[in-house]
Amino acid sequence: AAFLLLLTLHRAHGCPSDCACSGTTVNCTGRGLTSIPSGIPPSTIVLLLNRNQISSISTTLLDHLDSLKTLDLSDNALTSLEEAQFAFQNDAVLEDIRLDYNQITTVSSSLLNGLTALKNMELSNSLISSLPSNFFAGSPSLEVVSLTNNAFSGFENSVSANKLQQLILDGNKLTDYSFMDTSRSAPLQWDVARNPWNCDCSLLKTYTTLRQNPSFTLKCGNSDAEHCFVCSTPANLNGQSIFSVYTELETCPTVCDCAGTTVNCSSRGLTDIPNGIPKTTVTLLLQHNQLSHLRYPTYFNYLTLPKLEVLDLSFNQIRALRNRQFSKLQALKDLRLHNNRITQIMQNISSPNLHSIDLSNNLIHSINPRTFENCSALVEVNISGNNLEYLPPITQPQNSTAVVNWYVDDNPWVCDCQMLNTYQHLINNTTLNVACDSVDIDPYKPCIRAGAEEHTAFGTKPKPQKLSKTCFYQTSCPSSCQCIEGQVDCSNQQLSNILWNFSTNASEIYLNNNSFVVPLLFVSLRKLVRLHLHGNSLSVFTEGTFPSSNKVGVLSISGNFLRFLENDTFSGLSWLRCLNLSHNRIMHIDSDALTTLPNLVTLDLSGNRLTSLGAASVSSTSLKSLILSNNFLVKIAMTW
């Protein structure tokens, strides 16, 4: 009898066979489940059911979880929440529900009934077009609701009767602000970026009212900038920000001083760029503030300052730059970004009239050689005082014959054979003048590895060696790799730093299952035909990674964290036949992202988060195999 009692207790309080239990957490993530498993312990506080194939929520299997606080059902196959309320209605302690990355189209009006402790609800990346009018009534403690990337064209739900602090509706189909309750007195943050706004007089009037109500904050991702809300209609305002239309009526930001064409916002403790900068501004001073990021969609992507020539963003906390960050500032000549916290320059800084850019005293450890190729007027680049060990062969700005002065002192240069190639490239390119401690680079000067007891940037002691005598043959193999003839295998080495000393004869490189977060540069490897980068942590893949003339035929970037494929991402890879992009997090492909691959035969996009695929996205006439399984596709518009 005692044995039977123990067995009964074990079954009652055990762990489902398809899950892993630790304390009060039950982890059933990625187990291929099609339904919620039975036998979940009643003491469970955190229940993780994400990344499965669950298509419905049982009305009984969760009723006994009286201690449940966190429920994660994201990335499943749910299409309706019409009956899901029965699973939650007795759970008065539940605080966090995640239902994002499903295919939900309908939601029950009583879904949240009884959830008096609920604070956060995630319903993003589905197909929801509306919510019941009394949807929030049953959850008085609700603070944050995310409805990102759905199909809302309006929002008629009252948000005045609860504690809601943040409502995220970016990436929907909203066209006006009429759904906002401007009489609300409690603070509420609206994130409504990336919607097709109709910029008529009514919208601008509402926009003005919202700006005057201190209880409302319009958000753009992690930025307070209101300028990322872009007009879709009328046609004459298409592509312009609501902010820029509004600021035509303003004179000077209240936190700044304006004198003539100079706007001085320096040393004001700003965490975002202020509203109301006049279109006539020539010099904009924003140094010595607390600006920390310039993410997409950013202020400078949409701001219309046609006369701006000087932009000073120095002495802030900026960490990253986006591709073509300043391309809208067509008159910009002087860009000051020194004394920030920028770690890498992998983007294309596209500004045709830019004369000088100061990136000194940051944390930069790598630079894309094509970063400045669209800056045809460039004459000065300062990258001194960073963490650069290598300088890649720099691409000369297009349509330019001017001498470009590079200031590169006070970096921990590693003077090896790879660096010698760069020196020779710079010396042979008479349009580049690289200065270090006011001395032009000479590749045949004595040089030592950084970290010696005493050295200059291209050191002279101790025990100097002439690189010209040691670098005749570039057949080196990285210390963490195995090299057999033209094959280099660096897989499973937990590598995170960029490797430079690949043999120039390398034809196949395997870098699988490491920890790279940025794409490596292979500009010197003209014999490379096969490259494997799957199983890393890449979130971006930029143009300029490969030499302009290459024969790469196989490229695998599967199992990374790519979210978007931008135009020209794979430009120059005209020989590419097989491209594996499976098991990333790709949600969107720009129309021309893959059109530069004329010989592409196989394209694997399986295991991503695509909801649609246009004909222009994949237009290669040679394509024979296109794999799209395990996505969220609801629309495919293409011909073969």
C-alpha positions in Angstrom: 0.0 0.0 0.0 2.9 2.4 0.8 4.5 1.6 -2.5 1.2 2.4 -4.4 0.9 5.6 -2.5 4.5 6.7 -3.4 3.8 5.8 -7.0 0.6 7.8 -7.0 2.4 10.8 -5.5 5.2 10.5 -8.1 2.8 10.5 -11.0 0.9 13.4 -9.5 3.9 15.6 -9.0 6.3 14.3 -11.6 7.5 15.9 -14.8 6.0 15.3 -18.3 8.2 12.9 -20.3 8.7 15.5 -23.1 9.8 18.2 -20.8 12.6 19.1 -18.4 11.8 20.2 -14.9 14.0 22.3 -12.6 12.5 23.6 -9.4 9.3 25.4 -10.3 10.2 25.7 -14.0 8.9 23.3 -16.6 10.8 23.6 -19.9 9.1 22.0 -22.9 10.8 24.3 -25.5 11.3 22.9 -29.0 10.1 19.3 -28.3 7.8 19.0 -31.4 4.7 19.0 -29.2 1.3 19.3 -30.9 -0.6 19.8 -27.7 0.0 20.8 -24.1 1.4 17.7 -22.3 -0.4 16.3 -19.3 1.1 15.8 -15.9 2.5 19.3 -15.4 3.2 19.7 -11.6 0.7 21.9 -9.8 3.6 23.8 -8.2 4.8 25.1 -11.6 5.6 28.9 -11.7 7.2 29.1 -15.1 5.9 27.0 -18.0 7.8 27.2 -21.3 6.0 25.7 -24.3 7.5 27.8 -27.0 8.9 26.6 -30.4 6.5 23.7 -30.8 3.6 22.9 -33.1 0.7 23.4 -30.6 -2.4 24.4 -32.5 -4.9 24.7 -29.6 -4.9 25.3 -25.9 -6.6 22.6 -23.8 -9.3 23.8 -21.5 -8.4 21.5 -18.6 -4.6 20.8 -18.7 -3.7 24.1 -17.1 -6.6 24.5 -14.6 -4.7 23.0 -11.7 -1.7 25.4 -12.1 -2.7 27.8 -9.3 0.9 29.1 -8.9 1.7 29.7 -12.6 3.1 33.2 -13.2 4.8 32.9 -16.6 3.3 31.0 -19.6 5.3 31.0 -22.9 3.4 29.7 -26.0 5.3 31.7 -28.5 6.4 30.3 -31.9 3.7 27.7 -32.2 0.8 27.0 -34.6 -2.0 28.8 -32.8 -4.6 30.3 -35.1 -7.4 31.2 -32.8 -7.8 32.2 -29.1 -11.6 31.9 -29.1 -11.8 29.3 -26.4 -8.4 29.8 -24.7 -10.0 31.8 -21.8 -11.1 28.5 -20.2 -7.4 27.7 -19.7 -6.6 30.8 -17.8 -9.8 32.0 -16.1 -9.0 30.6 -12.6 -5.4 31.7 -12.6 -5.3 34.9 -10.6 -1.5 34.9 -10.2 -0.5 34.7 -13.8 1.7 37.8 -14.6 3.2 37.1 -18.1 1.8 35.5 -21.2 3.7 35.2 -24.5 1.7 34.2 -27.5 3.9 35.9 -30.2 5.1 34.3 -33.4 1.9 32.3 -34.0 -0.7 32.7 -36.8 -3.5 34.0 -34.6 -6.4 35.8 -36.4 -9.1 35.9 -33.7 -9.1 36.5 -30.0 -11.9 35.9 -27.4 -13.4 38.9 -25.6 -13.0 37.0 -22.3 -9.4 35.8 -22.9 -8.1 37.8 -20.0 -11.0 37.4 -17.6 -9.9 36.6 -14.1 -6.2 37.4 -14.8 -6.2 40.2 -12.2 -2.4 39.9 -11.7 -1.4 40.0 -15.4 1.2 42.6 -16.2 2.7 41.7 -19.6 1.1 40.2 -22.7 2.9 39.5 -25.9 0.8 39.0 -29.0 3.2 40.2 -31.7 4.0 38.7 -35.1 0.6 37.2 -35.8 -2.3 38.0 -38.1 -4.7 39.8 -35.7 -6.6 42.7 -37.2 -8.8 43.6 -34.3 -9.5 43.0 -30.6 -12.9 42.8 -28.8 -13.9 46.2 -27.5 -13.7 45.2 -23.8 -10.6 43.1 -24.2 -8.6 44.8 -21.4 -11.5 45.0 -18.9 -10.7 41.7 -17.2 -7.0 42.6 -16.5 -6.8 45.7 -14.3 -3.1 45.2 -13.6 -2.0 45.0 -17.2 1.0 47.2 -17.9 2.6 46.2 -21.2 0.8 44.9 -24.4 2.8 44.1 -27.5 0.9 43.8 -30.8 3.8 44.4 -33.1 3.7 43.2 -36.7 0.0 42.3 -36.9 -2.8 43.6 -39.3 -4.5 46.4 -37.2 -5.9 49.1 -39.4 -7.6 50.7 -36.4 -7.7 50.3 -32.6 -11.0 50.9 -30.9 -10.2 49.5 -27.5 -10.4 51.7 -24.4 -7.2 51.8 -22.4 -8.4 54.3 -19.8 -9.7 52.0 -17.2 -6.5 50.1 -16.2 -2.8 50.5 -15.4 -1.6 50.1 -18.9 1.8 51.9 -19.3 3.0 50.8 -22.8 1.0 49.7 -25.9 3.1 48.6 -28.8 1.5 48.7 -32.2 4.4 49.2 -34.6 4.5 47.4 -37.9 0.7 47.3 -38.4 -1.6 49.0 -40.9 -2.6 52.1 -38.9 -3.3 55.2 -41.0 -4.3 57.8 -38.4 -4.2 58.6 -34.7 -8.0 58.7 -34.2 -7.9 55.6 -32.0 -5.9 57.4 -29.3 -7.8 58.6 -26.3 -6.4 62.1 -25.8 -8.4 62.6 -22.6 -6.4 60.0 -20.7 -4.7 61.4 -17.7 -2.5 58.5 -16.7 0.9 58.2 -18.5 0.8 55.9 -21.5 3.6 55.2 -24.0 2.5 54.4 -27.5 4.9 52.7 -29.9 3.3 53.1 -33.3 6.2 53.3 -35.7 6.3 51.5 -39.1 2.6 52.2 -40.0 1.3 53.6 -43.3 0.2 57.0 -41.9 -2.1 59.2 -43.9 -0.7 62.7 -43.2 -3.9 64.8 -43.6 -4.9 67.8 -41.5 -6.7 65.5 -39.0 -3.7 63.5 -38.2 -1.5 66.6 -37.8 -4.1 68.1 -35.5 -4.1 64.9 -33.3 -0.4 64.8 -33.4 -0.2 68.4 -32.1 -2.7 67.5 -29.3 -0.7 64.5 -28.3 2.5 66.5 -28.1 0.8 68.9 -25.7 -0.5 66.2 -23.4 2.3 65.2 -20.9 0.6 61.9 -20.3 1.4 60.6 -23.8 4.7 59.5 -25.1 5.1 58.5 -28.7 7.9 55.9 -29.1 10.0 54.5 -31.9 11.5 51.3 -30.8 13.9 52.1 -28.0 14.0 55.8 -28.9 11.8 58.6 -27.9 12.2 60.1 -31.4 8.8 60.9 -33.0 10.4 61.4 -36.4 10.3 57.7 -37.4 6.6 57.9 -38.2 6.6 58.2 -41.9 3.8 59.5 -44.2 2.5 57.0 -46.8 -0.2 59.3 -48.2 -0.8 61.8 -49.7 1.6 61.2 -52.6 3.4 64.5 -52.2 4.3 63.6 -48.6 5.2 60.0 -49.2 8.4 59.1 -47.4 8.5 62.2 -45.3 8.2 62.0 -41.5 5.3 63.4 -39.6 8.0 65.1 -37.5 9.5 66.9 -40.5 6.1 68.1 -41.7 5.2 69.3 -38.2 8.6 71.0 -37.6 8.1 73.3 -40.6 5.9 75.3 -38.2 8.5 75.4 -35.4 11.4 77.7 -34.9 13.9 76.4 -32.3 13.8 73.4 -29.9 13.0 74.6 -26.4 16.1 72.8 -25.0 18.5 74.4 -27.5 19.9 77.8 -28.4 19.6 79.0 -32.0 21.6 81.7 -33.6 21.3 82.2 -37.3 21.8 78.8 -38.9 23.5 77.2 -35.9 21.5 75.1 -33.4 23.4 74.5 -30.2 22.0 71.5 -28.1 25.3 70.6 -26.5 25.6 69.7 -22.8 21.9 69.5 -22.2 21.7 65.9 -20.8 19.7 64.8 -23.8 19.0 61.1 -24.4 17.3 61.8 -27.7 17.6 64.4 -30.5 15.1 67.1 -29.8 12.1 68.0 -31.9 11.8 71.2 -33.9 15.2 71.7 -35.5 14.7 74.3 -38.3 15.1 73.2 -41.9 17.6 76.1 -42.4 20.1 74.6 -39.9 23.7 74.5 -41.2 25.4 73.6 -38.0 23.9 71.2 -35.4 25.8 70.8 -32.1 24.8 67.8 -30.0 28.1 67.0 -28.2 28.4 66.2 -24.5 24.9 64.6 -24.1 23.7 61.1 -23.3 22.7 59.9 -26.8 23.2 56.1 -26.8 21.9 54.8 -30.1 20.9 55.7 -33.6 18.8 52.7 -34.5 16.6 52.1 -37.5 14.3 53.8 -38.3 16.5 56.6 -37.1 16.3 60.3 -36.9 18.8 60.8 -39.7 17.0 58.4 -42.0 14.0 60.7 -42.3 15.0 64.1 -41.0 14.9 66.7 -43.8 17.8 69.2 -43.1 18.8 70.0 -46.7 21.4 72.6 -45.6 23.1 70.8 -42.7 26.9 70.8 -43.2 28.2 70.2 -39.7 26.9 67.6 -37.3 28.6 67.1 -34.0 27.7 64.0 -32.0 30.9 63.7 -30.1 31.2 62.9 -26.4 28.0 60.8 -26.3 27.3 57.1 -25.7 26.6 56.0 -29.2 27.4 52.3 -29.8 26.5 51.5 -33.4 25.8 53.0 -36.8 23.3 51.7 -39.3 23.8 51.2 -43.0 23.7 54.5 -44.9 22.9 56.2 -41.6 23.4 59.8 -42.9 22.4 59.4 -46.6 19.5 61.8 -46.3 21.8 64.6 -45.2 23.0 65.4 -48.7 24.8 68.6 -47.8 26.7 67.2 -44.8 30.5 67.9 -44.9 31.8 67.5 -41.4 30.7 64.6 -39.2 32.0 64.4 -35.7 31.6 61.1 -33.8 34.7 61.0 -31.7 34.6 60.0 -28.0 31.6 57.6 -28.2 31.4 53.9 -27.7 31.2 52.6 -31.3 32.7 49.1 -31.6 32.7 48.5 -35.3 32.1 50.1 -38.7 30.6 47.4 -40.9 28.2 49.7 -42.6 28.3 51.9 -45.7 28.4 55.6 -44.7 26.8 57.1 -47.8 27.1 60.9 -47.9 28.3 62.3 -51.2 29.5 65.7 -49.9 31.2 64.4 -46.7 34.7 65.9 -46.4 35.8 64.7 -43.0 34.7 62.2 -40.4 36.2 61.9 -36.9 35.8 58.5 -35.3 38.7 58.8 -32.9 38.6 57.6 -29.3 35.9 55.0 -29.7 36.1 51.2 -29.2 36.3 50.3 -32.9 37.9 46.9 -33.5 37.0 46.4 -37.2 36.1 48.4 -40.3 34.5 47.3 -43.5 36.9 48.2 -46.4 33.9 49.6 -48.4 32.6 51.8 -45.7 33.5 55.0 -47.4 33.2 54.0 -51.1 30.1 56.3 -51.6 31.8 59.3 -50.0 33.2 60.8 -53.2 34.2 64.1 -51.6 36.1 62.5 -48.6 39.5 64.0 -47.8 40.0 63.1 -44.1 39.2 60.1 -41.8 40.4 60.0 -38.2 40.3 56.5 -36.5 43.0 57.1 -33.9 42.6 56.0 -30.3 40.5 52.9 -31.0 41.0 49.1 -30.6 42.1 48.3 -34.2 44.7 45.6 -34.6 44.3 45.4 -38.4 43.3 47.8 -41.1 41.7 46.1 -44.2 42.5 47.2 -47.7 40.4 50.4 -48.0 38.3 50.9 -51.1 38.9 54.3 -52.7 35.7 56.5 -52.8 33.9 56.2 -56.1 34.4 59.0 -58.7 37.2 60.5 -56.5 40.8 61.3 -57.3 41.4 63.3 -54.1 44.0 62.4 -51.5 42.3 60.9 -48.4 44.2 61.5 -45.2 43.8 58.7 -42.7 44.9 59.3 -39.1 45.4 55.9 -37.4 47.8 56.5 -34.4 47.2 55.1 -30.9 45.8 51.7 -31.9 47.1 48.3 -30.8 48.3 47.3 -34.3 49.4 43.7 -34.9 52.2 43.9 -37.4 52.1 40.6 -39.2 51.9 39.5 -42.8 48.2 40.4 -43.1 49.0 43.9 -42.1 51.9 44.1 -44.5 49.4 43.5 -47.4 47.4 46.4 -46.2 50.4 48.7 -46.0 51.4 47.7 -49.5 47.9 48.4 -50.7 48.0 51.9 -49.2 51.5 52.7 -50.5 50.6 51.6 -54.0 47.3 53.6 -53.9 48.6 57.1 -54.4 45.2 58.6 -53.6 45.5 57.5 -50.0 47.8 59.1 -47.4 47.8 57.3 -44.1 49.4 59.1 -41.2 50.5 57.6 -37.9 52.0 59.8 -35.3 52.6 62.3 -38.2 54.7 59.7 -40.0 53.6 58.1 -43.2 53.4 54.3 -43.1 56.4 52.5 -44.5 55.7 48.7 -44.7 59.4 47.9 -44.6 60.1 49.7 -41.3 60.8 47.4 -38.3 57.6 46.2 -36.8 56.5 44.2 -33.7 53.4 42.6 -32.4 51.2 44.8 -30.2 51.5 44.2 -26.5 55.3 44.5 -26.2 56.7 46.4 -23.3 57.4 49.5 -25.3 56.3 50.3 -28.9 54.8 52.9 -31.1 51.7 52.1 -33.3 54.0 50.4 -35.8 56.6 49.7 -33.1 60.3 49.7 -33.3 61.4 47.7 -30.2 62.1 45.3 -28.7 63.8 43.0 -31.2 62.4 44.5 -34.4 61.9 42.3 -37.5 61.5 43.4 -41.1 58.2 42.0 -42.3 59.5 42.1 -45.9 61.8 39.2 -45.0 59.1 37.1 -43.2 56.0 37.5 -45.4 57.1 36.3 -48.9 54.8 33.3 -48.6 51.3 33.6 -47.2 50.6 30.0 -46.3 49.8 30.6 -42.7 47.1 28.7 -40.8 45.2 30.2 -37.8 46.3 28.6 -34.6 42.8 27.4 -33.8 42.3 25.7 -37.2 43.3 22.7 -39.2 44.6 23.3 -42.7 44.9 20.8 -45.5 46.0 22.3 -48.8 43.3 24.8 -49.6 40.8 23.7 -46.9 40.7 25.6 -43.6 38.6 24.1 -40.8 38.0 26.3 -37.7 34.7 24.7 -36.6 33.7 24.2 -33.0 36.5 26.4 -31.5 34.3 29.0 -29.6 35.9 31.7 -31.7 34.5 35.2 -31.4 37.4 37.4 -32.7 38.0 38.0 -36.3 40.7 35.8 -37.9 43.0 37.5 -40.4 45.8 35.1 -41.2 44.1 32.8 -43.6 46.2 31.6 -46.4 45.5 33.5 -49.7 45.3 30.1 -51.3 42.3 29.1 -49.1 39.5 27.7 -51.3 37.2 26.3 -48.5 36.7 27.8 -45.1 34.6 26.2 -42.3 33.8 28.4 -39.3 30.8 26.5 -38.1 29.6 26.5 -34.5 31.6 29.4 -33.2 30.5 32.7 -31.6 31.0 35.3 -34.4 28.5 38.1 -34.1 29.8 40.1 -37.1 30.7 38.7 -40.5 34.4 38.3 -41.2 36.0 40.0 -44.0 37.4 37.9 -46.8 38.5 40.6 -49.2 42.0 39.1 -49.8 40.8 35.5 -50.5 40.3 35.5 -54.2 40.4 31.7 -54.5 37.6 31.1 -52.0 34.8 29.0 -53.4 33.1 27.5 -50.3 32.3 29.2 -47.0 30.4 27.8 -44.1 29.3 30.1 -41.2 26.4 28.2 -39.8 25.9 27.9 -36.1 27.2 31.4 -35.1 25.6 34.5 -33.7 25.5 36.7 -36.8 22.6 39.2 -36.8 23.8 41.2 -39.9 25.6 40.3 -43.1 26.9 43.3 -45.0 28.2 44.1 -48.4 31.9 44.4 -48.7 32.7 41.1 -47.0 34.1 39.6 -50.2 36.5 40.9 -52.8 34.9 42.6 -55.8 36.1 39.7 -58.0 35.4 36.4 -56.3 34.3 32.8 -57.2 32.3 31.9 -54.0 29.9 29.2 -55.1 28.6 27.8 -51.8 27.7 30.0 -48.8 26.0 28.7 -45.7 24.9 31.1 -43.0 22.3 28.8 -41.4 21.6 28.7 -37.7 22.3 32.4 -37.0 20.2 35.3 -36.0 19.6 37.2 -39.3 16.3 39.1 -39.2 16.4 41.1 -42.5 18.1 40.8 -45.9 18.7 44.3 -47.2 19.3 45.3 -50.8 22.9 44.6 -52.0 23.6 42.3 -49.0 25.0 39.7 -51.4 26.2 42.0 -54.2 29.3 40.9 -56.0 28.6 37.1 -55.4 27.8 36.5 -59.1 29.3 33.0 -59.0 27.1 31.9 -56.0 25.1 28.7 -56.8 24.0 27.5 -53.3 22.9 29.8 -50.5 21.7 28.3 -47.2 19.9 30.8 -44.9 17.8 28.3 -43.0 17.0 28.5 -39.3 17.6 32.2 -38.9 15.0 34.7 -37.8 14.4 36.3 -41.2 11.1 38.2 -41.3 11.7 40.4 -44.3 13.6 40.3 -47.6 14.1 43.6 -49.5 12.9 43.4 -53.1 16.5 43.5 -54.5 18.3 41.5 -51.8 18.8 38.4 -54.0 18.5 39.8 -57.5 22.3 40.2 -57.7 22.8 36.4 -57.8 22.3 35.4 -61.5 23.7 31.9 -61.1 21.8 30.9 -57.9 20.5 27.3 -58.2 19.6 26.4 -54.6 18.2 28.7 -52.0 17.2 27.4 -48.5 15.0 29.8 -46.4 13.4 27.1 -44.3 12.9 27.6 -40.6 12.6 31.4 -40.7 9.8 33.8 -39.8 8.7 34.9 -43.3 5.0 35.7 -43.7 5.2 36.7 -47.4 7.5 36.4 -50.4 7.3 38.7 -53.4 8.2 37.8 -57.0 11.0 40.4 -57.0 12.6 38.9 -53.9 13.7 35.8 -55.7 14.0 36.4 -59.4 17.0 34.3 -60.5 16.3 32.6 -63.8 18.7 29.8 -62.9 17.0 28.9 -59.6 15.9 25.2 -59.4 15.4 24.6 -55.7 13.7 27.0 -53.3 13.0 25.6 -49.8 10.5 27.6 -47.7 9.3 25.0 -45.1 8.6 25.9 -41.5 7.9 29.6 -42.1 4.7 31.6 -41.5 3.9 32.2 -45.2 0.5 33.4 -46.0 1.3 35.0 -49.3 3.6 33.9 -52.1 3.6 36.1 -55.2 6.1 34.7 -57.6 6.5 33.0 -61.0 9.0 30.5 -62.1 
